Amino acid sequence: MNKILFSLLVNIQRLVNREEGQDLVEYALVAALIAFGAVTAMRHLSAEINTAFNTISSDLSTSL
């Protein structure tokens, strides 16, 4: 029984100490951060573009 538990403990420690998937996780976090920033910037930019078009539209309709 002790041999099985020791083997299980050794295998768990090996899994914890592995660093093979760590780069992939870091790249995924960076990509998620860039995507979040892009979405936030696009929302702000779209609101400003919408305001600009509404201003232009109202100026054109009053001038005609």
PDB file of N, H, CA, C and O in Angstrom:
ATOM      1  N   MET A   1       0.826  -1.199   0.000  1.00  0.00           N
ATOM      2  CA  MET A   1       0.000   0.000   0.000  1.00  0.00           C
ATOM      3  C   MET A   1       0.864   1.254   0.000  1.00  0.00           C
ATOM      4  O   MET A   1       0.566   2.210  -0.715  1.00  0.00           O
ATOM      5  N   ASN A   2       1.942   1.259   0.801  1.00  0.00           N
ATOM      6  H   ASN A   2       2.184   0.482   1.381  1.00  0.00           H
ATOM      7  CA  ASN A   2       2.823   2.421   0.852  1.00  0.00           C
ATOM      8  C   ASN A   2       3.515   2.650  -0.483  1.00  0.00           C
ATOM      9  O   ASN A   2       3.773   3.787  -0.880  1.00  0.00           O
ATOM     10  N   LYS A   3       3.808   1.553  -1.167  1.00  0.00           N
ATOM     11  H   LYS A   3       3.598   0.630  -0.845  1.00  0.00           H
ATOM     12  CA  LYS A   3       4.466   1.685  -2.464  1.00  0.00           C
ATOM     13  C   LYS A   3       3.535   2.356  -3.482  1.00  0.00           C
ATOM     14  O   LYS A   3       3.987   3.161  -4.296  1.00  0.00           O
ATOM     15  N   ILE A   4       2.268   2.035  -3.439  1.00  0.00           N
ATOM     16  H   ILE A   4       1.901   1.381  -2.778  1.00  0.00           H
ATOM     17  CA  ILE A   4       1.298   2.642  -4.351  1.00  0.00           C
ATOM     18  C   ILE A   4       1.139   4.126  -4.039  1.00  0.00           C
ATOM     19  O   ILE A   4       1.113   4.950  -4.954  1.00  0.00           O
ATOM     20  N   LEU A   5       1.034   4.474  -2.767  1.00  0.00           N
ATOM     21  H   LEU A   5       1.055   3.805  -2.024  1.00  0.00           H
ATOM     22  CA  LEU A   5       0.903   5.875  -2.388  1.00  0.00           C
ATOM     23  C   LEU A   5       2.150   6.679  -2.746  1.00  0.00           C
ATOM     24  O   LEU A   5       2.059   7.823  -3.192  1.00  0.00           O
ATOM     25  N   PHE A   6       3.314   6.064  -2.542  1.00  0.00           N
ATOM     26  H   PHE A   6       3.388   5.135  -2.179  1.00  0.00           H
ATOM     27  CA  PHE A   6       4.559   6.740  -2.904  1.00  0.00           C
ATOM     28  C   PHE A   6       4.630   6.963  -4.408  1.00  0.00           C
ATOM     29  O   PHE A   6       5.043   8.031  -4.860  1.00  0.00           O
ATOM     30  N   SER A   7       4.229   5.961  -5.184  1.00  0.00           N
ATOM     31  H   SER A   7       3.894   5.093  -4.816  1.00  0.00           H
ATOM     32  CA  SER A   7       4.220   6.086  -6.639  1.00  0.00           C
ATOM     33  C   SER A   7       3.245   7.180  -7.076  1.00  0.00           C
ATOM     34  O   SER A   7       3.550   7.956  -7.982  1.00  0.00           O
ATOM     35  N   LEU A   8       2.086   7.244  -6.445  1.00  0.00           N
ATOM     36  H   LEU A   8       1.838   6.614  -5.709  1.00  0.00           H
ATOM     37  CA  LEU A   8       1.104   8.280  -6.747  1.00  0.00           C
ATOM     38  C   LEU A   8       1.652   9.664  -6.419  1.00  0.00           C
ATOM     39  O   LEU A   8       1.482  10.603  -7.196  1.00  0.00           O
ATOM     40  N   LEU A   9       2.304   9.790  -5.279  1.00  0.00           N
ATOM     41  H   LEU A   9       2.442   9.027  -4.647  1.00  0.00           H
ATOM     42  CA  LEU A   9       2.894  11.062  -4.879  1.00  0.00           C
ATOM     43  C   LEU A   9       3.984  11.499  -5.854  1.00  0.00           C
ATOM     44  O   LEU A   9       4.061  12.674  -6.212  1.00  0.00           O
ATOM     45  N   VAL A  10       4.813  10.575  -6.279  1.00  0.00           N
ATOM     46  H   VAL A  10       4.751   9.620  -5.989  1.00  0.00           H
ATOM     47  CA  VAL A  10       5.879  10.898  -7.236  1.00  0.00           C
ATOM     48  C   VAL A  10       5.280  11.350  -8.561  1.00  0.00           C
ATOM     49  O   VAL A  10       5.762  12.312  -9.158  1.00  0.00           O
ATOM     50  N   ASN A  11       4.236  10.667  -9.029  1.00  0.00           N
ATOM     51  H   ASN A  11       3.845   9.885  -8.544  1.00  0.00           H
ATOM     52  CA  ASN A  11       3.604  11.051 -10.294  1.00  0.00           C
ATOM     53  C   ASN A  11       2.940  12.424 -10.198  1.00  0.00           C
ATOM     54  O   ASN A  11       2.991  13.197 -11.155  1.00  0.00           O
ATOM     55  N   ILE A  12       2.328  12.735  -9.076  1.00  0.00           N
ATOM     56  H   ILE A  12       2.287  12.107  -8.299  1.00  0.00           H
ATOM     57  CA  ILE A  12       1.712  14.053  -8.888  1.00  0.00           C
ATOM     58  C   ILE A  12       2.782  15.137  -8.880  1.00  0.00           C
ATOM     59  O   ILE A  12       2.589  16.199  -9.471  1.00  0.00           O
ATOM     60  N   GLN A  13       3.904  14.882  -8.218  1.00  0.00           N
ATOM     61  H   GLN A  13       4.061  14.018  -7.738  1.00  0.00           H
ATOM     62  CA  GLN A  13       4.986  15.862  -8.197  1.00  0.00           C
ATOM     63  C   GLN A  13       5.560  16.088  -9.595  1.00  0.00           C
ATOM     64  O   GLN A  13       5.925  17.211  -9.942  1.00  0.00           O
ATOM     65  N   ARG A  14       5.639  15.043 -10.382  1.00  0.00           N
ATOM     66  H   ARG A  14       5.343  14.131 -10.100  1.00  0.00           H
ATOM     67  CA  ARG A  14       6.120  15.192 -11.761  1.00  0.00           C
ATOM     68  C   ARG A  14       5.174  16.072 -12.570  1.00  0.00           C
ATOM     69  O   ARG A  14       5.617  16.924 -13.340  1.00  0.00           O
ATOM     70  N   LEU A  15       3.863  15.865 -12.393  1.00  0.00           N
ATOM     71  H   LEU A  15       3.503  15.174 -11.767  1.00  0.00           H
ATOM     72  CA  LEU A  15       2.893  16.672 -13.122  1.00  0.00           C
ATOM     73  C   LEU A  15       2.954  18.142 -12.707  1.00  0.00           C
ATOM     74  O   LEU A  15       2.826  19.035 -13.544  1.00  0.00           O
ATOM     75  N   VAL A  16       3.150  18.384 -11.415  1.00  0.00           N
ATOM     76  H   VAL A  16       3.254  17.658 -10.735  1.00  0.00           H
ATOM     77  CA  VAL A  16       3.218  19.754 -10.923  1.00  0.00           C
ATOM     78  C   VAL A  16       4.464  20.457 -11.428  1.00  0.00           C
ATOM     79  O   VAL A  16       4.419  21.651 -11.726  1.00  0.00           O
ATOM     80  N   ASN A  17       5.566  19.748 -11.530  1.00  0.00           N
ATOM     81  H   ASN A  17       5.603  18.778 -11.289  1.00  0.00           H
ATOM     82  CA  ASN A  17       6.841  20.351 -11.907  1.00  0.00           C
ATOM     83  C   ASN A  17       7.052  20.457 -13.416  1.00  0.00           C
ATOM     84  O   ASN A  17       8.040  21.047 -13.854  1.00  0.00           O
ATOM     85  N   ARG A  18       6.153  19.905 -14.210  1.00  0.00           N
ATOM     86  H   ARG A  18       5.351  19.426 -13.854  1.00  0.00           H
ATOM     87  CA  ARG A  18       6.304  19.996 -15.669  1.00  0.00           C
ATOM     88  C   ARG A  18       6.075  21.419 -16.128  1.00  0.00           C
ATOM     89  O   ARG A  18       5.196  22.111 -15.614  1.00  0.00           O
ATOM     90  N   GLU A  19       6.863  21.858 -17.095  1.00  0.00           N
ATOM     91  H   GLU A  19       7.577  21.296 -17.513  1.00  0.00           H
ATOM     92  CA  GLU A  19       6.761  23.219 -17.596  1.00  0.00           C
ATOM     93  C   GLU A  19       6.461  23.261 -19.092  1.00  0.00           C
ATOM     94  O   GLU A  19       6.596  24.313 -19.716  1.00  0.00           O
ATOM     95  N   GLU A  20       6.064  22.157 -19.665  1.00  0.00           N
ATOM     96  H   GLU A  20       5.954  21.302 -19.158  1.00  0.00           H
ATOM     97  CA  GLU A  20       5.874  22.092 -21.107  1.00  0.00           C
ATOM     98  C   GLU A  20       4.696  22.936 -21.587  1.00  0.00           C
ATOM     99  O   GLU A  20       4.797  23.587 -22.627  1.00  0.00           O
ATOM    100  N   GLY A  21       3.593  22.940 -20.863  1.00  0.00           N
ATOM    101  H   GLY A  21       3.510  22.411 -20.019  1.00  0.00           H
ATOM    102  CA  GLY A  21       2.414  23.683 -21.282  1.00  0.00           C
ATOM    103  C   GLY A  21       2.398  25.115 -20.790  1.00  0.00           C
ATOM    104  O   GLY A  21       1.459  25.858 -21.078  1.00  0.00           O
ATOM    105  N   GLN A  22       3.404  25.506 -20.065  1.00  0.00           N
ATOM    106  H   GLN A  22       4.167  24.902 -19.832  1.00  0.00           H
ATOM    107  CA  GLN A  22       3.417  26.828 -19.453  1.00  0.00           C
ATOM    108  C   GLN A  22       3.501  27.934 -20.509  1.00  0.00           C
ATOM    109  O   GLN A  22       2.839  28.962 -20.363  1.00  0.00           O
ATOM    110  N   ASP A  23       4.285  27.754 -21.553  1.00  0.00           N
ATOM    111  H   ASP A  23       4.822  26.920 -21.672  1.00  0.00           H
ATOM    112  CA  ASP A  23       4.400  28.761 -22.604  1.00  0.00           C
ATOM    113  C   ASP A  23       3.065  28.995 -23.301  1.00  0.00           C
ATOM    114  O   ASP A  23       2.701  30.131 -23.604  1.00  0.00           O
ATOM    115  N   LEU A  24       2.344  27.912 -23.549  1.00  0.00           N
ATOM    116  H   LEU A  24       2.639  26.989 -23.302  1.00  0.00           H
ATOM    117  CA  LEU A  24       1.051  28.019 -24.212  1.00  0.00           C
ATOM    118  C   LEU A  24       0.075  28.828 -23.367  1.00  0.00           C
ATOM    119  O   LEU A  24      -0.672  29.652 -23.895  1.00  0.00           O
ATOM    120  N   VAL A  25       0.079  28.599 -22.081  1.00  0.00           N
ATOM    121  H   VAL A  25       0.686  27.929 -21.652  1.00  0.00           H
ATOM    122  CA  VAL A  25      -0.804  29.340 -21.187  1.00  0.00           C
ATOM    123  C   VAL A  25      -0.429  30.814 -21.175  1.00  0.00           C
ATOM    124  O   VAL A  25      -1.309  31.675 -21.183  1.00  0.00           O
ATOM    125  N   GLU A  26       0.849  31.113 -21.155  1.00  0.00           N
ATOM    126  H   GLU A  26       1.564  30.414 -21.148  1.00  0.00           H
ATOM    127  CA  GLU A  26       1.286  32.511 -21.163  1.00  0.00           C
ATOM    128  C   GLU A  26       0.864  33.208 -22.451  1.00  0.00           C
ATOM    129  O   GLU A  26       0.393  34.344 -22.413  1.00  0.00           O
ATOM    130  N   TYR A  27       1.028  32.537 -23.594  1.00  0.00           N
ATOM    131  H   TYR A  27       1.411  31.614 -23.625  1.00  0.00           H
ATOM    132  CA  TYR A  27       0.605  33.122 -24.866  1.00  0.00           C
ATOM    133  C   TYR A  27      -0.910  33.327 -24.892  1.00  0.00           C
ATOM    134  O   TYR A  27      -1.393  34.334 -25.410  1.00  0.00           O
ATOM    135  N   ALA A  28      -1.648  32.384 -24.343  1.00  0.00           N
ATOM    136  H   ALA A  28      -1.256  31.566 -23.923  1.00  0.00           H
ATOM    137  CA  ALA A  28      -3.106  32.519 -24.304  1.00  0.00           C
ATOM    138  C   ALA A  28      -3.519  33.704 -23.439  1.00  0.00           C
ATOM    139  O   ALA A  28      -4.450  34.430 -23.790  1.00  0.00           O
ATOM    140  N   LEU A  29      -2.838  33.909 -22.314  1.00  0.00           N
ATOM    141  H   LEU A  29      -2.082  33.320 -22.029  1.00  0.00           H
ATOM    142  CA  LEU A  29      -3.154  35.053 -21.461  1.00  0.00           C
ATOM    143  C   LEU A  29      -2.834  36.370 -22.155  1.00  0.00           C
ATOM    144  O   LEU A  29      -3.602  37.327 -22.051  1.00  0.00           O
ATOM    145  N   VAL A  30      -1.720  36.428 -22.854  1.00  0.00           N
ATOM    146  H   VAL A  30      -1.097  35.650 -22.939  1.00  0.00           H
ATOM    147  CA  VAL A  30      -1.364  37.650 -23.590  1.00  0.00           C
ATOM    148  C   VAL A  30      -2.384  37.910 -24.695  1.00  0.00           C
ATOM    149  O   VAL A  30      -2.802  39.051 -24.892  1.00  0.00           O
ATOM    150  N   ALA A  31      -2.787  36.873 -25.412  1.00  0.00           N
ATOM    151  H   ALA A  31      -2.448  35.946 -25.251  1.00  0.00           H
ATOM    152  CA  ALA A  31      -3.781  37.032 -26.478  1.00  0.00           C
ATOM    153  C   ALA A  31      -5.118  37.499 -25.909  1.00  0.00           C
ATOM    154  O   ALA A  31      -5.789  38.340 -26.507  1.00  0.00           O
ATOM    155  N   ALA A  32      -5.501  36.961 -24.765  1.00  0.00           N
ATOM    156  H   ALA A  32      -4.955  36.278 -24.279  1.00  0.00           H
ATOM    157  CA  ALA A  32      -6.756  37.382 -24.130  1.00  0.00           C
ATOM    158  C   ALA A  32      -6.682  38.838 -23.695  1.00  0.00           C
ATOM    159  O   ALA A  32      -7.658  39.576 -23.834  1.00  0.00           O
ATOM    160  N   LEU A  33      -5.541  39.258 -23.172  1.00  0.00           N
ATOM    161  H   LEU A  33      -4.748  38.659 -23.060  1.00  0.00           H
ATOM    162  CA  LEU A  33      -5.374  40.650 -22.753  1.00  0.00           C
ATOM    163  C   LEU A  33      -5.436  41.591 -23.958  1.00  0.00           C
ATOM    164  O   LEU A  33      -6.064  42.647 -23.883  1.00  0.00           O
ATOM    165  N   ILE A  34      -4.798  41.222 -25.054  1.00  0.00           N
ATOM    166  H   ILE A  34      -4.287  40.365 -25.114  1.00  0.00           H
ATOM    167  CA  ILE A  34      -4.846  42.042 -26.260  1.00  0.00           C
ATOM    168  C   ILE A  34      -6.272  42.106 -26.800  1.00  0.00           C
ATOM    169  O   ILE A  34      -6.727  43.173 -27.213  1.00  0.00           O
ATOM    170  N   ALA A  35      -6.978  40.985 -26.803  1.00  0.00           N
ATOM    171  H   ALA A  35      -6.608  40.119 -26.467  1.00  0.00           H
ATOM    172  CA  ALA A  35      -8.361  40.966 -27.289  1.00  0.00           C
ATOM    173  C   ALA A  35      -9.256  41.844 -26.419  1.00  0.00           C
ATOM    174  O   ALA A  35     -10.110  42.566 -26.935  1.00  0.00           O
ATOM    175  N   PHE A  36      -9.065  41.784 -25.111  1.00  0.00           N
ATOM    176  H   PHE A  36      -8.372  41.197 -24.692  1.00  0.00           H
ATOM    177  CA  PHE A  36      -9.858  42.614 -24.194  1.00  0.00           C
ATOM    178  C   PHE A  36      -9.592  44.088 -24.459  1.00  0.00           C
ATOM    179  O   PHE A  36     -10.529  44.886 -24.494  1.00  0.00           O
ATOM    180  N   GLY A  37      -8.348  44.458 -24.644  1.00  0.00           N
ATOM    181  H   GLY A  37      -7.587  43.810 -24.616  1.00  0.00           H
ATOM    182  CA  GLY A  37      -8.001  45.847 -24.942  1.00  0.00           C
ATOM    183  C   GLY A  37      -8.577  46.300 -26.266  1.00  0.00           C
ATOM    184  O   GLY A  37      -9.052  47.429 -26.389  1.00  0.00           O
ATOM    185  N   ALA A  38      -8.537  45.420 -27.264  1.00  0.00           N
ATOM    186  H   ALA A  38      -8.151  44.503 -27.164  1.00  0.00           H
ATOM    187  CA  ALA A  38      -9.077  45.775 -28.579  1.00  0.00           C
ATOM    188  C   ALA A  38     -10.591  45.970 -28.519  1.00  0.00           C
ATOM    189  O   ALA A  38     -11.117  46.906 -29.120  1.00  0.00           O
ATOM    190  N   VAL A  39     -11.285  45.105 -27.809  1.00  0.00           N
ATOM    191  H   VAL A  39     -10.857  44.344 -27.322  1.00  0.00           H
ATOM    192  CA  VAL A  39     -12.736  45.231 -27.687  1.00  0.00           C
ATOM    193  C   VAL A  39     -13.090  46.521 -26.963  1.00  0.00           C
ATOM    194  O   VAL A  39     -14.010  47.228 -27.374  1.00  0.00           O
ATOM    195  N   THR A  40     -12.380  46.833 -25.901  1.00  0.00           N
ATOM    196  H   THR A  40     -11.632  46.259 -25.567  1.00  0.00           H
ATOM    197  CA  THR A  40     -12.631  48.067 -25.163  1.00  0.00           C
ATOM    198  C   THR A  40     -12.383  49.290 -26.029  1.00  0.00           C
ATOM    199  O   THR A  40     -13.175  50.233 -26.022  1.00  0.00           O
ATOM    200  N   ALA A  41     -11.297  49.278 -26.768  1.00  0.00           N
ATOM    201  H   ALA A  41     -10.653  48.513 -26.774  1.00  0.00           H
ATOM    202  CA  ALA A  41     -10.981  50.410 -27.643  1.00  0.00           C
ATOM    203  C   ALA A  41     -12.010  50.549 -28.758  1.00  0.00           C
ATOM    204  O   ALA A  41     -12.399  51.666 -29.097  1.00  0.00           O
ATOM    205  N   MET A  42     -12.456  49.440 -29.331  1.00  0.00           N
ATOM    206  H   MET A  42     -12.140  48.532 -29.055  1.00  0.00           H
ATOM    207  CA  MET A  42     -13.447  49.497 -30.400  1.00  0.00           C
ATOM    208  C   MET A  42     -14.780  50.031 -29.907  1.00  0.00           C
ATOM    209  O   MET A  42     -15.455  50.768 -30.626  1.00  0.00           O
ATOM    210  N   ARG A  43     -15.169  49.668 -28.687  1.00  0.00           N
ATOM    211  H   ARG A  43     -14.621  49.069 -28.103  1.00  0.00           H
ATOM    212  CA  ARG A  43     -16.425  50.194 -28.137  1.00  0.00           C
ATOM    213  C   ARG A  43     -16.339  51.706 -27.984  1.00  0.00           C
ATOM    214  O   ARG A  43     -17.270  52.425 -28.346  1.00  0.00           O
ATOM    215  N   HIS A  44     -15.232  52.183 -27.452  1.00  0.00           N
ATOM    216  H   HIS A  44     -14.475  51.599 -27.158  1.00  0.00           H
ATOM    217  CA  HIS A  44     -15.060  53.625 -27.266  1.00  0.00           C
ATOM    218  C   HIS A  44     -15.010  54.330 -28.620  1.00  0.00           C
ATOM    219  O   HIS A  44     -15.630  55.377 -28.804  1.00  0.00           O
ATOM    220  N   LEU A  45     -14.284  53.761 -29.546  1.00  0.00           N
ATOM    221  H   LEU A  45     -13.780  52.910 -29.396  1.00  0.00           H
ATOM    222  CA  LEU A  45     -14.151  54.353 -30.873  1.00  0.00           C
ATOM    223  C   LEU A  45     -15.478  54.343 -31.619  1.00  0.00           C
ATOM    224  O   LEU A  45     -15.806  55.312 -32.303  1.00  0.00           O
ATOM    225  N   SER A  46     -16.241  53.270 -31.501  1.00  0.00           N
ATOM    226  H   SER A  46     -15.975  52.482 -30.945  1.00  0.00           H
ATOM    227  CA  SER A  46     -17.524  53.209 -32.206  1.00  0.00           C
ATOM    228  C   SER A  46     -18.494  54.242 -31.668  1.00  0.00           C
ATOM    229  O   SER A  46     -19.284  54.797 -32.431  1.00  0.00           O
ATOM    230  N   ALA A  47     -18.455  54.511 -30.380  1.00  0.00           N
ATOM    231  H   ALA A  47     -17.813  54.060 -29.759  1.00  0.00           H
ATOM    232  CA  ALA A  47     -19.323  55.532 -29.811  1.00  0.00           C
ATOM    233  C   ALA A  47     -18.952  56.909 -30.353  1.00  0.00           C
ATOM    234  O   ALA A  47     -19.832  57.709 -30.670  1.00  0.00           O
ATOM    235  N   GLU A  48     -17.668  57.185 -30.460  1.00  0.00           N
ATOM    236  H   GLU A  48     -16.953  56.535 -30.202  1.00  0.00           H
ATOM    237  CA  GLU A  48     -17.233  58.480 -30.996  1.00  0.00           C
ATOM    238  C   GLU A  48     -17.559  58.611 -32.480  1.00  0.00           C
ATOM    239  O   GLU A  48     -17.957  59.685 -32.929  1.00  0.00           O
ATOM    240  N   ILE A  49     -17.398  57.546 -33.241  1.00  0.00           N
ATOM    241  H   ILE A  49     -17.074  56.672 -32.876  1.00  0.00           H
ATOM    242  CA  ILE A  49     -17.734  57.579 -34.665  1.00  0.00           C
ATOM    243  C   ILE A  49     -19.235  57.793 -34.836  1.00  0.00           C
ATOM    244  O   ILE A  49     -19.661  58.561 -35.698  1.00  0.00           O
ATOM    245  N   ASN A  50     -20.030  57.118 -34.019  1.00  0.00           N
ATOM    246  H   ASN A  50     -19.684  56.495 -33.318  1.00  0.00           H
ATOM    247  CA  ASN A  50     -21.482  57.285 -34.084  1.00  0.00           C
ATOM    248  C   ASN A  50     -21.866  58.734 -33.776  1.00  0.00           C
ATOM    249  O   ASN A  50     -22.724  59.299 -34.454  1.00  0.00           O
ATOM    250  N   THR A  51     -21.257  59.329 -32.787  1.00  0.00           N
ATOM    251  H   THR A  51     -20.559  58.870 -32.236  1.00  0.00           H
ATOM    252  CA  THR A  51     -21.524  60.727 -32.452  1.00  0.00           C
ATOM    253  C   THR A  51     -21.131  61.650 -33.599  1.00  0.00           C
ATOM    254  O   THR A  51     -21.860  62.591 -33.916  1.00  0.00           O
ATOM    255  N   ALA A  52     -19.996  61.390 -34.218  1.00  0.00           N
ATOM    256  H   ALA A  52     -19.405  60.626 -33.961  1.00  0.00           H
ATOM    257  CA  ALA A  52     -19.551  62.221 -35.338  1.00  0.00           C
ATOM    258  C   ALA A  52     -20.525  62.123 -36.507  1.00  0.00           C
ATOM    259  O   ALA A  52     -20.868  63.145 -37.101  1.00  0.00           O
ATOM    260  N   PHE A  53     -20.977  60.925 -36.849  1.00  0.00           N
ATOM    261  H   PHE A  53     -20.698  60.095 -36.367  1.00  0.00           H
ATOM    262  CA  PHE A  53     -21.922  60.775 -37.955  1.00  0.00           C
ATOM    263  C   PHE A  53     -23.266  61.429 -37.625  1.00  0.00           C
ATOM    264  O   PHE A  53     -23.893  62.031 -38.496  1.00  0.00           O
ATOM    265  N   ASN A  54     -23.703  61.313 -36.389  1.00  0.00           N
ATOM    266  H   ASN A  54     -23.194  60.824 -35.681  1.00  0.00           H
ATOM    267  CA  ASN A  54     -24.956  61.962 -36.002  1.00  0.00           C
ATOM    268  C   ASN A  54     -24.834  63.480 -36.106  1.00  0.00           C
ATOM    269  O   ASN A  54     -25.778  64.144 -36.535  1.00  0.00           O
ATOM    270  N   THR A  55     -23.706  64.032 -35.726  1.00  0.00           N
ATOM    271  H   THR A  55     -22.939  63.493 -35.378  1.00  0.00           H
ATOM    272  CA  THR A  55     -23.478  65.470 -35.843  1.00  0.00           C
ATOM    273  C   THR A  55     -23.478  65.902 -37.293  1.00  0.00           C
ATOM    274  O   THR A  55     -24.101  66.901 -37.650  1.00  0.00           O
ATOM    275  N   ILE A  56     -22.783  65.155 -38.123  1.00  0.00           N
ATOM    276  H   ILE A  56     -22.276  64.343 -37.833  1.00  0.00           H
ATOM    277  CA  ILE A  56     -22.732  65.471 -39.561  1.00  0.00           C
ATOM    278  C   ILE A  56     -24.132  65.385 -40.169  1.00  0.00           C
ATOM    279  O   ILE A  56     -24.527  66.239 -40.962  1.00  0.00           O
ATOM    280  N   SER A  57     -24.877  64.345 -39.790  1.00  0.00           N
ATOM    281  H   SER A  57     -24.556  63.651 -39.146  1.00  0.00           H
ATOM    282  CA  SER A  57     -26.220  64.160 -40.321  1.00  0.00           C
ATOM    283  C   SER A  57     -27.139  65.314 -39.917  1.00  0.00           C
ATOM    284  O   SER A  57     -27.892  65.828 -40.744  1.00  0.00           O
ATOM    285  N   SER A  58     -27.078  65.713 -38.670  1.00  0.00           N
ATOM    286  H   SER A  58     -26.466  65.295 -37.998  1.00  0.00           H
ATOM    287  CA  SER A  58     -27.941  66.818 -38.227  1.00  0.00           C
ATOM    288  C   SER A  58     -27.506  68.137 -38.872  1.00  0.00           C
ATOM    289  O   SER A  58     -28.359  68.961 -39.204  1.00  0.00           O
ATOM    290  N   ASP A  59     -26.206  68.354 -39.057  1.00  0.00           N
ATOM    291  H   ASP A  59     -25.514  67.685 -38.787  1.00  0.00           H
ATOM    292  CA  ASP A  59     -25.732  69.572 -39.728  1.00  0.00           C
ATOM    293  C   ASP A  59     -26.188  69.608 -41.181  1.00  0.00           C
ATOM    294  O   ASP A  59     -26.574  70.664 -41.683  1.00  0.00           O
ATOM    295  N   LEU A  60     -26.148  68.471 -41.856  1.00  0.00           N
ATOM    296  H   LEU A  60     -25.834  67.614 -41.448  1.00  0.00           H
ATOM    297  CA  LEU A  60     -26.592  68.422 -43.249  1.00  0.00           C
ATOM    298  C   LEU A  60     -28.108  68.638 -43.357  1.00  0.00           C
ATOM    299  O   LEU A  60     -28.581  69.328 -44.260  1.00  0.00           O
ATOM    300  N   SER A  61     -28.848  68.049 -42.441  1.00  0.00           N
ATOM    301  H   SER A  61     -28.464  67.489 -41.708  1.00  0.00           H
ATOM    302  CA  SER A  61     -30.307  68.195 -42.524  1.00  0.00           C
ATOM    303  C   SER A  61     -30.728  69.628 -42.197  1.00  0.00           C
ATOM    304  O   SER A  61     -31.715  70.101 -42.759  1.00  0.00           O
ATOM    305  N   THR A  62     -30.032  70.330 -41.324  1.00  0.00           N
ATOM    306  H   THR A  62     -29.229  69.946 -40.867  1.00  0.00           H
ATOM    307  CA  THR A  62     -30.391  71.714 -41.016  1.00  0.00           C
ATOM    308  C   THR A  62     -29.963  72.657 -42.129  1.00  0.00           C
ATOM    309  O   THR A  62     -30.599  73.688 -42.343  1.00  0.00           O
ATOM    310  N   SER A  63     -28.907  72.322 -42.831  1.00  0.00           N
ATOM    311  H   SER A  63     -28.390  71.484 -42.657  1.00  0.00           H
ATOM    312  CA  SER A  63     -28.434  73.200 -43.899  1.00  0.00           C
ATOM    313  C   SER A  63     -29.233  73.058 -45.175  1.00  0.00           C
ATOM    314  O   SER A  63     -29.218  73.951 -46.022  1.00  0.00           O
ATOM    315  N   LEU A  64     -29.935  71.942 -45.322  1.00  0.00           N
ATOM    316  H   LEU A  64     -29.948  71.217 -44.634  1.00  0.00           H
ATOM    317  CA  LEU A  64     -30.743  71.735 -46.524  1.00  0.00           C
ATOM    318  C   LEU A  64     -32.103  72.231 -46.237  1.00  0.00           C
ATOM    319  O   LEU A  64     -32.979  72.167 -47.100  1.00  0.00           O
TER     320      LEU A  64
END
